[in-house]
Amino acid sequence: MQQIFLLQLGYGSVGKEFVRQLHAQRDHLQQLGIDLRLTAIATSTQYRRISGDVDPMREPTWDGTHAGWGDLKNKVGYTPAMIVVDMSAAETSAIHRDVIEHGGVVVTANKKPLTDHMDVYRVLHGDTKQYFYETTVGSSTPVIQTLQDIVATGDEVREIQALLSGTLGFLCSELRKPNAMFSDIVSRAKAQGYTEPHPRDDLSGLDVARKALILGREIGRSLELSDIHLEGLVSKEIEAIDDVSKFLTALKELDHEYADKVRGWQKEGKVPQFVARITKDGIHVGLEGVPQASPLGRLEGPENLVTFRTRIFDASPLVLQGRGAGATYTAAGVLSDVIRAVRV
């Protein structure tokens, strides 16, 4: 029986779901000869050392606070023989880099380290046996693995078109309906739990831009986040409103603008989608009208879709589709990456 120790960073919805799945899959994994042991959980300020099983239905009792990675790894007894599993949304580049440089392994759903400056990216991306990050782009959909397989064959990736936000996918689908109002859709999306606590974090498009940058770098584009041409769905003035209620009210200013855009596109046989395009000329992320009959146009609801146009898949691009959001799917993808890391 191969015993593997895990240090988990982040205990939000994905982190809690990961603990639940780890607990539920324990017997199955042991049948495969893998015994995954969670030794500690940490947030950005607190930590808990773990002995025995964690009850996934109960909040942990924290052992104390820490003052950053150097302090944390001493308190939890971290060694390079452990796997660091990052499901936080924190700036953890320094942690990932330290783990990699000392021979450890990182499994991450956190996009921020991979979209840090190129020198950091090169360190993290240098050894595929130490760094696993499938869920940073497609949740449980194998976008990264598919792209890596394409590159490994020597095929040339000419263009990637992608819908990479379940939240914005829902919004765009609702905008197609008669008499749809942008502000009402965002309010409903928040009420149904599709958005971040502050919807501007979705409407800014920054999360999609980070995912697009990861894909662009994966095919050899030496780009920074600031190089992406990003057009969010709200103005900087509205985006700056911190109060969520006032923010939602301010969105009413955009209702007629978006209704007019959608009507114009529909007259041309197009529908709204928030698209990331990665080409040899760079990366563009923003709302556009796409042909309704195209793979991008046919997608509805909170799903993701990625098309790869390559030298081989030129006339008929390769298409991947799947759930791109939700704690259940992301946690399942993280667990899959952990198992892959153990088996390498």
Secondary structure as UniProt FT lines:
FT   STRAND          2..9
FT   HELIX           13..24
FT   HELIX           26..31
FT   TURN            32..33
FT   STRAND          34..42
FT   STRAND          46..49
FT   TURN            56..57
FT   STRAND          64..65
FT   HELIX           69..76
FT   TURN            80..81
FT   STRAND          83..86
FT   HELIX           93..101
FT   TURN            102..103
FT   STRAND          105..108
FT   HELIX           113..115
FT   HELIX           118..124
FT   TURN            128..130
FT   STRAND          131..132
FT   HELIX           135..138
FT   TURN            139..140
FT   HELIX           143..152
FT   TURN            153..154
FT   STRAND          157..163
FT   HELIX           166..175
FT   TURN            178..179
FT   HELIX           182..191
FT   TURN            192..193
FT   HELIX           200..203
FT   HELIX           206..218
FT   TURN            219..220
FT   HELIX           225..227
FT   STRAND          229..230
FT   HELIX           236..239
FT   HELIX           244..250
FT   HELIX           251..254
FT   HELIX           255..267
FT   TURN            268..269
FT   STRAND          270..279
FT   TURN            280..281
FT   STRAND          282..291
FT   TURN            292..293
FT   HELIX           295..298
FT   STRAND          303..310
FT   STRAND          318..323
FT   HELIX           327..343
//
